[in-house]
Structures are given as structure tokens and as C-alpha cells.
């Protein structure tokens, strides 16, 4: 997810292999869309930032919509790896895994000075102005993420960390609704306070 650093001297001619060019474009798209959203990110600006001509772009993507959807899928895969690293770590208790994920995600936001949010949350915020294919892609992503959190919560139930009357699927949905709101507020305040407040509240509710 790191942005590309411009070297000294004149820009180099783009000689990347096709797969490298696509990867560079997807990384650039991820940076722009997590910072500015889909509609506010112009294709020309994205291409200028990585010095790749439009002809190369259209070799890999049909149009901006196709590009945005592929960036979304790239982000989903990246983020699910991040989730699995925390939530599937059976060396620690299930609720600690969830707390570890929130801590890691909070550190990631701080690393970018709270200028970047969650791509899925950003796209959700402008979904009424996006091409229709985005809505289903966003919902599918949330469903996948909710399933991962629900699986972790079921382990917490089995181990006795949360009580039997907790509905894990419902709680996982509530988690992502609240977490995405906390991410948005963290960007507004340029602070991790909303993330910490939500995390503490959610974990306390699980154990009450």
C-alpha cells in the first residue's frame, strides 16, 4: 500500500512488464481511492502520479469502473489477509485476536496520518453515485469480513469468553457497522480515540 517514491532526475520511461504495470496501477488506485474516493479520483491524475500512459491503462482495464472494481478486489484480498493474521492466530484467546486486529488497523491509520480510511467504507459512503456493480461488490466484501469476525466470536463462545445468549452473526454485523463509523470519525479528528472507544465498548458488551 505504500505510495511510490519519485526518484531524482528525469522520469523514467515506463518499461515495466505487463503484470508490473497493472500492479503499479492497482497500488496507485488504492492510494487515491482510500484518500479521495472513487468519484473524486480522476483517471488522469492517477496515471500522471505513476507516469503511465492511457494506452497502457486500457491494455489492463476496460474503463474507470472496471479499474475501480479491480482495486476493490485487490483491497479486499489485502485486508482479508490482515484479518486472518489476527483472527486466525490460535496462540492467543479469541477476543484478544479481535483486539489485536483493531490495534493493528489503528496503527495503520496513524501511519498515514489518518488521511487514508477504509476503501470499502469510503465507497459505501458514495455508493448512490457509483456504478451499480459496486453495491454488490461492497456487500459481498462486508459479508466475507463479517463471517471472519463471526467465526472468531464463535470460538470465544466455545472457550467461555462470551455468554451463550450472544448471536455471533448479528454481533459481527454490528462490529463492522460500528468499526467503519469509528474509522470515519478517526479521519475527521486525526486521532485514534474513536477507534479505541469503539473497541473498548464492543469488547465490554461481549463480556457483559
Backbone as CSV, one residue per row, in Angstrom:
resi,resn,N_x,N_y,N_z,CA_x,CA_y,CA_z,C_x,C_y,C_z
1,UNK,0.808,-1.212,0.000,0.000,0.000,0.000,0.846,1.269,0.000
2,UNK,2.159,1.138,0.161,2.999,2.321,0.189,2.952,3.039,-1.138
3,UNK,2.945,4.370,-1.096,2.967,5.148,-2.321,4.349,5.068,-2.943
4,UNK,4.391,5.217,-4.272,5.654,5.151,-4.980,6.428,6.443,-4.768
5,UNK,7.719,6.314,-4.489,8.548,7.499,-4.289,9.197,7.891,-5.606
6,UNK,9.171,9.156,-5.898,9.780,9.652,-7.114,11.280,9.806,-6.920
7,UNK,12.051,9.227,-7.815,13.499,9.322,-7.730,13.987,10.640,-8.278
8,UNK,15.275,10.874,-8.149,15.862,12.106,-8.651,16.026,12.031,-10.166
9,UNK,16.119,13.223,-10.779,16.356,13.273,-12.213,15.079,13.186,-13.002
10,UNK,15.215,12.975,-14.295,14.067,12.924,-15.193,13.272,11.651,-14.974
11,UNK,11.937,11.707,-15.146,11.122,10.499,-15.015,11.579,9.445,-16.004
12,UNK,11.578,8.207,-15.557,11.964,7.116,-16.429,10.831,6.760,-17.368
13,UNK,11.186,6.299,-18.536,10.180,5.801,-19.462,9.576,4.535,-18.886
14,UNK,8.278,4.357,-19.052,7.609,3.187,-18.496,7.977,1.950,-19.305
15,UNK,8.788,1.082,-18.706,9.202,-0.139,-19.395,8.833,-1.372,-18.591
16,UNK,7.914,-1.218,-17.650,7.524,-2.349,-16.815,6.934,-3.465,-17.649
17,UNK,7.092,-4.680,-17.162,6.393,-5.801,-17.768,4.908,-5.604,-17.547
18,UNK,4.035,-6.216,-18.395,2.591,-6.009,-18.272,2.060,-6.235,-16.868
19,UNK,2.488,-7.322,-16.227,1.968,-7.599,-14.892,2.423,-6.537,-13.900
20,UNK,3.658,-6.033,-14.054,4.152,-4.991,-13.161,3.379,-3.693,-13.357
21,UNK,3.087,-3.367,-14.606,2.325,-2.154,-14.890,0.956,-2.216,-14.233
22,UNK,0.307,-3.338,-14.320,-1.009,-3.483,-13.703,-0.905,-3.351,-12.187
23,UNK,0.112,-3.959,-11.606,0.288,-3.876,-10.156,0.526,-2.437,-9.717
24,UNK,1.326,-1.700,-10.488,1.583,-0.291,-10.175,0.285,0.511,-10.236
25,UNK,-0.522,0.255,-11.253,-1.794,0.959,-11.394,-2.739,0.639,-10.239
26,UNK,-2.795,-0.620,-9.841,-3.679,-1.003,-8.740,-3.226,-0.359,-7.429
27,UNK,-1.921,-0.310,-7.202,-1.419,0.344,-5.984,-1.737,1.833,-5.992
28,UNK,-1.563,2.451,-7.161,-1.886,3.879,-7.261,-3.376,4.110,-7.045
29,UNK,-4.202,3.248,-7.639,-5.640,3.369,-7.452,-6.031,3.216,-6.001
30,UNK,-5.385,2.287,-5.310,-5.676,2.080,-3.895,-5.348,3.324,-3.080
31,UNK,-4.211,3.935,-3.386,-3.831,5.159,-2.671,-4.849,6.269,-2.909
32,UNK,-5.208,6.494,-4.168,-6.126,7.581,-4.494,-7.525,7.317,-3.952
33,UNK,-8.030,6.106,-4.096,-9.406,5.827,-3.682,-9.561,5.802,-2.173
34,UNK,-8.523,5.358,-1.436,-8.632,5.389,0.024,-8.498,6.807,0.562
35,UNK,-7.888,7.680,-0.224,-7.721,9.072,0.206,-8.881,9.956,-0.244
36,UNK,-9.285,9.809,-1.504,-10.242,10.750,-2.099,-11.559,10.135,-2.536
37,UNK,-11.663,8.809,-2.537,-12.881,8.180,-3.029,-12.828,7.976,-4.532
38,UNK,-13.826,7.298,-5.065,-13.849,6.953,-6.492,-14.159,8.161,-7.364
39,UNK,-15.218,8.870,-7.041,-15.663,9.958,-7.918,-14.708,11.142,-7.927
40,UNK,-14.009,11.363,-6.830,-13.084,12.496,-6.751,-11.685,12.158,-7.257
41,UNK,-11.461,10.910,-7.612,-10.153,10.494,-8.130,-10.220,10.436,-9.651
42,UNK,-9.587,11.387,-10.310,-9.625,11.394,-11.773,-8.602,10.419,-12.326
43,UNK,-8.976,9.786,-13.413,-8.078,8.828,-14.050,-6.785,9.507,-14.493
44,UNK,-6.898,10.716,-15.026,-5.705,11.441,-15.473,-4.729,11.674,-14.319
45,UNK,-5.261,12.033,-13.166,-4.393,12.291,-12.009,-3.696,11.019,-11.547
46,UNK,-4.439,9.918,-11.537,-3.849,8.640,-11.130,-2.720,8.249,-12.074
47,UNK,-2.971,8.381,-13.379,-1.961,7.992,-14.364,-0.739,8.902,-14.306
48,UNK,-0.964,10.189,-14.110,0.170,11.113,-14.000,1.035,10.790,-12.787
49,UNK,0.395,10.360,-11.710,1.141,10.103,-10.473,2.130,8.953,-10.621
50,UNK,1.869,8.050,-11.556,2.778,6.914,-11.773,3.419,6.938,-13.155
51,UNK,3.138,8.032,-13.915,3.755,8.235,-15.230,3.509,7.044,-16.166
52,UNK,2.266,6.619,-16.220,1.853,5.535,-17.116,0.849,6.097,-18.120
53,UNK,1.039,5.863,-19.407,0.136,6.413,-20.429,-1.211,5.704,-20.451
54,UNK,-2.207,6.390,-21.001,-3.555,5.821,-21.054,-3.598,4.533,-21.861
55,UNK,-2.771,4.450,-22.899,-2.764,3.232,-23.700,-2.430,2.007,-22.878
56,UNK,-1.484,2.147,-21.963,-1.118,1.034,-21.082,-2.250,0.726,-20.107
57,UNK,-2.910,1.783,-19.635,-4.045,1.575,-18.726,-5.122,0.737,-19.399
58,UNK,-5.499,1.110,-20.625,-6.595,0.414,-21.302,-6.192,-0.971,-21.804
59,UNK,-4.920,-1.284,-21.731,-4.494,-2.653,-22.009,-4.916,-3.588,-20.878
60,UNK,-5.052,-3.030,-19.673,-5.355,-3.842,-18.491,-6.783,-3.665,-17.980
61,UNK,-7.407,-2.534,-18.277,-8.733,-2.235,-17.737,-9.629,-1.692,-18.841
62,UNK,-10.901,-2.078,-18.800,-11.846,-1.615,-19.821,-12.140,-0.126,-19.687
63,UNK,-12.269,0.328,-18.443,-12.633,1.716,-18.167,-12.399,1.992,-16.682
64,UNK,-12.773,3.164,-16.236,-12.552,3.515,-14.833,-13.357,2.615,-13.900
65,UNK,-14.575,2.251,-14.297,-15.385,1.364,-13.456,-14.693,0.020,-13.256
66,UNK,-14.219,-0.569,-14.343,-13.505,-1.845,-14.254,-12.281,-1.699,-13.359
67,UNK,-11.565,-0.610,-13.517,-10.392,-0.331,-12.687,-10.778,-0.260,-11.212
68,UNK,-11.830,0.505,-10.912,-12.266,0.648,-9.530,-12.666,-0.671,-8.903
69,UNK,-13.354,-1.509,-9.662,-13.775,-2.810,-9.141,-12.578,-3.716,-8.888
70,UNK,-11.578,-3.631,-9.750,-10.385,-4.455,-9.534,-9.561,-3.944,-8.350
71,UNK,-9.534,-2.626,-8.162,-8.889,-2.068,-6.970,-9.619,-2.561,-5.722
72,UNK,-10.941,-2.564,-5.773,-11.739,-3.047,-4.643,-11.385,-4.494,-4.310
73,UNK,-11.301,-5.342,-5.325,-10.975,-6.749,-5.088,-9.558,-6.906,-4.546
74,UNK,-8.641,-6.096,-5.042,-7.258,-6.128,-4.541,-7.225,-5.744,-3.061
75,UNK,-7.987,-4.715,-2.714,-8.044,-4.271,-1.323,-8.695,-5.341,-0.451
76,UNK,-9.747,-5.943,-0.961,-10.418,-6.996,-0.190,-9.446,-8.122,0.141
77,UNK,-8.676,-8.569,-0.843,-7.719,-9.647,-0.606,-6.651,-9.226,0.397
78,UNK,-6.147,-8.008,0.232,-5.149,-7.495,1.174,-5.710,-7.461,2.595
79,UNK,-6.931,-6.938,2.737,-7.489,-6.750,4.066,-7.870,-8.079,4.702
80,UNK,-8.300,-9.044,3.910,-8.639,-10.348,4.468,-7.389,-11.074,4.956
81,UNK,-6.267,-10.847,4.297,-5.003,-11.383,4.804,-4.680,-10.762,6.157
82,UNK,-4.927,-9.464,6.261,-4.711,-8.746,7.521,-5.640,-9.290,8.611
83,UNK,-6.893,-9.494,8.265,-7.844,-10.055,9.224,-7.423,-11.444,9.687
84,UNK,-7.067,-12.292,8.727,-6.687,-13.666,9.063,-5.459,-13.700,9.961
85,UNK,-4.532,-12.787,9.729,-3.319,-12.755,10.541,-3.659,-12.559,12.022
86,UNK,-4.685,-11.783,12.297,-5.088,-11.552,13.688,-6.119,-12.569,14.160
87,UNK,-7.192,-12.743,13.390,-8.327,-13.533,13.869,-8.084,-15.033,13.845
88,UNK,-7.141,-15.500,13.046,-6.854,-16.936,12.976,-5.640,-17.323,13.814
89,UNK,-5.155,-16.408,14.608,-3.975,-16.674,15.439,-4.397,-17.417,16.703
90,UNK,-4.336,-18.743,16.654,-4.830,-19.521,17.790,-3.844,-19.575,18.954
91,UNK,-2.772,-18.790,18.876,-1.847,-18.725,20.013,-2.358,-17.774,21.094
92,UNK,-3.404,-17.000,20.766,-3.996,-16.088,21.748,-5.506,-16.327,21.801
93,UNK,-6.137,-15.865,22.876,-7.577,-16.051,23.060,-8.356,-15.286,21.989
94,UNK,-9.552,-15.779,21.628,-10.319,-15.173,20.532,-10.571,-13.675,20.667
95,UNK,-10.998,-13.217,21.835,-11.278,-11.785,21.968,-10.003,-10.950,21.898
96,UNK,-8.895,-11.520,22.338,-7.622,-10.813,22.198,-7.243,-10.704,20.726
97,UNK,-7.602,-11.712,19.932,-7.346,-11.652,18.488,-8.083,-10.464,17.868
98,UNK,-9.354,-10.313,18.260,-10.139,-9.197,17.731,-9.532,-7.868,18.163
99,UNK,-9.106,-7.810,19.409,-8.457,-6.593,19.897,-7.147,-6.331,19.152
100,UNK,-6.414,-7.393,18.846,-5.160,-7.239,18.102,-5.415,-6.685,16.703
101,UNK,-6.495,-7.150,16.069,-6.836,-6.612,14.751,-7.106,-5.118,14.839
102,UNK,-7.899,-4.710,15.820,-8.237,-3.291,15.948,-6.991,-2.452,16.232
103,UNK,-6.108,-2.976,17.048,-4.864,-2.262,17.346,-4.008,-2.112,16.094
104,UNK,-3.908,-3.181,15.317,-3.115,-3.155,14.086,-3.713,-2.187,13.070
105,UNK,-5.038,-2.233,12.919,-5.704,-1.343,11.968,-5.556,0.116,12.389
106,UNK,-5.628,0.362,13.682,-5.450,1.724,14.192,-4.039,2.234,13.900
107,UNK,-3.056,1.372,14.077,-1.670,1.757,13.791,-1.483,2.068,12.309
108,UNK,-2.183,1.329,11.453,-2.097,1.578,10.011,-2.645,2.953,9.663
109,UNK,-3.765,3.330,10.285,-4.321,4.659,10.031,-3.363,5.750,10.500
110,UNK,-2.769,5.556,11.659,-1.837,6.554,12.183,-0.622,6.696,11.274
111,UNK,-0.200,5.582,10.677,0.981,5.612,9.802,0.763,6.532,8.607
112,UNK,-0.478,6.651,8.162,-0.802,7.540,7.039,-1.432,8.849,7.510
113,UNK,-1.179,9.195,8.787,-1.671,10.462,9.353,-3.179,10.620,9.200
114,UNK,-3.898,9.515,9.225,-5.364,9.497,9.152,-5.904,10.082,7.853
115,UNK,-5.060,10.151,6.834,-5.521,10.630,5.529,-6.207,9.526,4.731
116,UNK,-5.875,8.303,5.037,-6.491,7.177,4.340,-7.451,6.457,5.275
117,UNK,-8.622,6.149,4.757,-9.569,5.373,5.530,-9.669,3.966,4.984
118,UNK,-10.789,3.338,5.222,-11.065,2.012,4.669,-11.680,2.206,3.283
119,UNK,-11.100,1.582,2.283,-11.621,1.746,0.926,-13.088,1.345,0.847
120,UNK,-13.460,0.246,1.486,-14.845,-0.223,1.412,-15.779,0.780,2.076
121,UNK,-15.368,1.311,3.222,-16.173,2.336,3.877,-16.292,3.595,3.041
122,UNK,-15.192,3.985,2.394,-15.236,5.158,1.512,-16.227,4.957,0.376
123,UNK,-16.141,3.791,-0.261,-17.032,3.510,-1.388,-18.482,3.401,-0.931
124,UNK,-18.693,2.839,0.244,-20.052,2.751,0.784,-20.652,4.145,0.929
125,UNK,-19.819,5.107,1.337,-20.304,6.463,1.539,-20.739,7.160,0.266
126,UNK,-20.239,6.713,-0.880,-20.628,7.333,-2.149,-21.357,6.351,-3.060
127,UNK,-21.915,5.284,-2.476,-22.470,4.196,-3.286,-23.626,4.646,-4.173
128,UNK,-24.398,5.638,-3.740,-25.536,6.080,-4.556,-25.090,6.776,-5.839
129,UNK,-23.825,7.172,-5.900,-23.302,7.840,-7.092,-22.321,6.964,-7.866
130,UNK,-22.212,5.695,-7.462,-21.289,4.768,-8.117,-22.029,3.896,-9.125
131,UNK,-21.318,3.335,-10.101,-21.941,2.344,-10.984,-22.541,1.207,-10.159
132,UNK,-23.614,0.615,-10.642,-24.386,-0.344,-9.845,-23.578,-1.557,-9.401
133,UNK,-22.572,-1.956,-10.158,-21.798,-3.148,-9.807,-21.065,-2.985,-8.478
134,UNK,-20.800,-1.755,-8.081,-20.074,-1.531,-6.833,-20.890,-1.950,-5.617
135,UNK,-22.192,-1.736,-5.657,-23.027,-2.041,-4.492,-22.886,-3.504,-4.078
136,UNK,-23.016,-4.416,-5.049,-22.916,-5.839,-4.735,-21.511,-6.206,-4.284
137,UNK,-20.501,-5.618,-4.916,-19.117,-5.914,-4.534,-18.842,-5.470,-3.094
138,UNK,-19.388,-4.326,-2.714,-19.220,-3.836,-1.342,-19.934,-4.759,-0.360
139,UNK,-21.162,-5.144,-0.670,-21.916,-6.023,0.226,-21.240,-7.381,0.360
140,UNK,-20.727,-7.912,-0.748,-20.029,-9.204,-0.701,-18.786,-9.124,0.186
141,UNK,-18.103,-7.995,0.113,-16.908,-7.815,0.939,-17.271,-7.779,2.413
142,UNK,-18.290,-7.018,2.755,-18.713,-6.970,4.153,-19.152,-8.348,4.648
143,UNK,-19.858,-9.086,3.820,-20.298,-10.424,4.223,-19.104,-11.309,4.545
144,UNK,-18.084,-11.245,3.705,-16.881,-12.040,3.942,-16.194,-11.634,5.242
145,UNK,-16.068,-10.335,5.462,-15.420,-9.857,6.686,-16.250,-10.205,7.920
146,UNK,-17.567,-10.084,7.801,-18.441,-10.431,8.926,-18.316,-11.910,9.269
147,UNK,-18.206,-12.750,8.269,-18.067,-14.185,8.525,-16.793,-14.488,9.304
148,UNK,-15.730,-13.770,9.010,-14.468,-13.993,9.718,-14.580,-13.570,11.182
149,UNK,-15.214,-12.437,11.424,-15.398,-11.996,12.805,-16.355,-12.934,13.537
150,UNK,-17.419,-13.368,12.867,-18.372,-14.289,13.494,-17.690,-15.593,13.895
151,UNK,-16.801,-16.100,13.050,-16.079,-17.333,13.372,-15.216,-17.143,14.616
152,UNK,-14.582,-15.988,14.729,-13.774,-15.685,15.907,-14.649,-15.603,17.159
153,UNK,-15.818,-14.981,17.019,-16.724,-14.858,18.164,-17.284,-16.211,18.581
154,UNK,-17.514,-17.091,17.629,-17.975,-18.437,17.988,-16.905,-19.176,18.796
155,UNK,-15.649,-18.953,18.444,-14.568,-19.544,19.236,-14.558,-18.951,20.640
156,UNK,-14.835,-17.655,20.727,-14.897,-17.005,22.038,-16.027,-17.593,22.872
157,UNK,-17.131,-17.910,22.221,-18.251,-18.543,22.920,-17.875,-19.937,23.395
158,UNK,-17.239,-20.707,22.529,-16.839,-22.071,22.881,-15.870,-22.079,24.060
159,UNK,-14.982,-21.099,24.092,-13.979,-21.045,25.164,-14.508,-20.394,26.437
160,UNK,-15.753,-19.892,26.393,-16.363,-19.303,27.575,-16.083,-17.828,27.772
161,UNK,-15.499,-17.180,26.763,-15.218,-15.749,26.894,-16.478,-14.905,26.771
162,UNK,-17.454,-15.372,26.003,-18.728,-14.671,25.895,-19.846,-15.650,26.211
163,UNK,-20.991,-15.125,26.622,-22.077,-15.972,27.098,-22.856,-16.608,25.954
164,UNK,-23.624,-17.632,26.301,-24.315,-18.434,25.292,-25.413,-17.672,24.571
165,UNK,-25.923,-16.584,25.160,-27.037,-15.880,24.528,-26.579,-14.869,23.474
166,UNK,-25.306,-14.816,23.186,-24.797,-13.893,22.177,-24.935,-14.508,20.785
167,UNK,-25.545,-13.781,19.862,-25.703,-14.223,18.474,-24.512,-13.711,17.675
168,UNK,-23.610,-14.623,17.343,-22.320,-14.221,16.769,-22.463,-13.570,15.397
169,UNK,-23.353,-14.065,14.572,-23.529,-13.484,13.237,-24.021,-12.039,13.354
170,UNK,-24.991,-11.830,14.212,-25.521,-10.481,14.430,-24.442,-9.556,14.995
171,UNK,-23.691,-10.054,15.973,-22.647,-9.238,16.586,-21.556,-8.867,15.583
172,UNK,-21.257,-9.777,14.671,-20.251,-9.485,13.646,-20.728,-8.370,12.720
173,UNK,-22.018,-8.371,12.394,-22.570,-7.294,11.571,-22.487,-5.961,12.317
174,UNK,-22.843,-5.993,13.600,-22.775,-4.781,14.420,-21.337,-4.281,14.516
175,UNK,-20.397,-5.215,14.641,-18.990,-4.815,14.733,-18.576,-3.985,13.525
176,UNK,-18.910,-4.466,12.320,-18.447,-3.748,11.130,-19.185,-2.428,10.919
177,UNK,-20.450,-2.387,11.309,-21.168,-1.104,11.243,-20.480,-0.083,12.149
178,UNK,-20.189,-0.500,13.379,-19.557,0.404,14.332,-18.115,0.726,13.989
179,UNK,-17.374,-0.278,13.530,-15.962,-0.056,13.221,-15.791,0.923,12.067
180,UNK,-16.597,0.772,11.027,-16.478,1.692,9.893,-16.834,3.118,10.308
181,UNK,-17.795,3.257,11.203,-18.111,4.586,11.722,-16.955,5.163,12.520
182,UNK,-16.298,4.307,13.302,-15.150,4.757,14.090,-13.988,5.172,13.187
183,UNK,-13.803,4.452,12.087,-12.747,4.801,11.128,-13.012,6.185,10.532
184,UNK,-14.263,6.434,10.162,-14.614,7.747,9.606,-14.378,8.863,10.616
185,UNK,-14.760,8.619,11.868,-14.561,9.647,12.896,-13.068,9.850,13.194
186,UNK,-12.295,8.781,13.125,-10.847,8.901,13.338,-10.218,9.789,12.275
187,UNK,-10.694,9.673,11.039,-10.188,10.547,9.972,-10.580,11.999,10.247
188,UNK,-11.804,12.193,10.712,-12.273,13.550,11.000,-11.424,14.213,12.082
189,UNK,-11.110,13.452,13.126,-10.390,14.002,14.273,-8.878,13.863,14.159
190,UNK,-8.421,13.111,13.152,-6.989,12.780,13.048,-6.489,12.200,14.365
191,UNK,-7.242,11.234,14.864,-6.941,10.650,16.172,-7.446,9.215,16.222
192,UNK,-6.772,8.382,17.021,-7.223,7.003,17.185,-8.261,6.866,18.295
193,UNK,-8.632,7.981,18.927,-9.577,7.921,20.042,-10.882,7.224,19.670
194,UNK,-11.539,7.554,18.542,-12.785,6.858,18.205,-12.599,5.349,18.040
195,UNK,-11.464,4.933,17.523,-11.195,3.507,17.352,-11.057,2.825,18.707
196,UNK,-10.343,3.472,19.624,-10.175,2.900,20.958,-11.496,2.872,21.718
197,UNK,-12.279,3.938,21.577,-13.571,3.991,22.270,-14.499,2.888,21.784
198,UNK,-14.584,2.736,20.474,-15.457,1.694,19.953,-14.957,0.314,20.357
199,UNK,-13.661,0.076,20.246,-13.115,-1.232,20.594,-13.402,-1.600,22.036
200,UNK,-13.185,-0.661,22.951,-13.443,-0.917,24.362,-14.919,-1.191,24.605
201,UNK,-15.778,-0.388,23.985,-17.219,-0.562,24.165,-17.672,-1.923,23.641
202,UNK,-17.234,-2.282,22.435,-17.685,-3.532,21.833,-17.235,-4.731,22.668
203,UNK,-15.987,-4.744,23.083,-15.490,-5.877,23.866,-16.179,-5.955,25.226
204,UNK,-16.472,-4.804,25.828,-17.192,-4.804,27.104,-18.594,-5.375,26.943
205,UNK,-19.262,-5.026,25.844,-20.611,-5.541,25.602,-20.602,-7.051,25.405
206,UNK,-19.567,-7.560,24.790,-19.478,-9.007,24.584,-19.385,-9.760,25.899
207,UNK,-18.752,-9.151,26.866,-18.484,-9.843,28.128,-19.464,-9.476,29.230
208,UNK,-20.463,-8.651,28.906,-21.425,-8.221,29.929,-22.528,-9.254,30.101
